[in-house]
Amino acid sequence: MEQAHTRKLKKKFKSNLNKQHIICLGIPDDYDYMDKGLVSLLKNKVPQFIS
């Protein structure tokens, strides 16, 4: 998700988010489904946000 996606979510679903935390990984939307480069980026960035 890019910052633009975060802004769109907040604008469209403002009343439903109710202080929910949205995490933006800063990964451009330039990858195909299951692209190896994307999978590698996700494996490196996501673990710090989940427990």
N, C-alpha and C positions, 0 to 999 in steps of 0.2 A: 504494500500500500504506500502511496505517496501522500504528501501533505495535502494535495488537492483532493484526494479521496476522503481524507479525514474531515476537511472542511465541508464537503458535500454531505457526508453522513451526519455531521452535527447540524447542518442547516435543515436537512430533510427530516431527521428524526429527533430533533431537539427535545420535544416533550417526552419522548420514550427513553432517552438515555439516562435521565435522572442521576447525574454525577457518575455515570459509568466511565471507566478509564478506557480510552481507545489508544492502542499501541500502534504507532506508525514505524515500520521497519526501514522506511526510506529506500525501498527497492523499486526501481522504475518498472512500469508496466510494459516491458519490452520483450517478454519471454513467452515462448510457447508452453503449452501444458506439459508438465514434467520435464522441462528443459534441464539438462544436467547442471548448467551454471546456476539456474534458479534453485534447484534442490540443494546445491552446495551452499549458496548464500543463506537459505533458510536454516540449514543444519547449523550454521555458524551463529546466526542472529537470534533464533527463536529460543534456545535453551535458557538464556538469561531471563526470560519473561515467564517461564513456567516452572512449577516446582513439583 
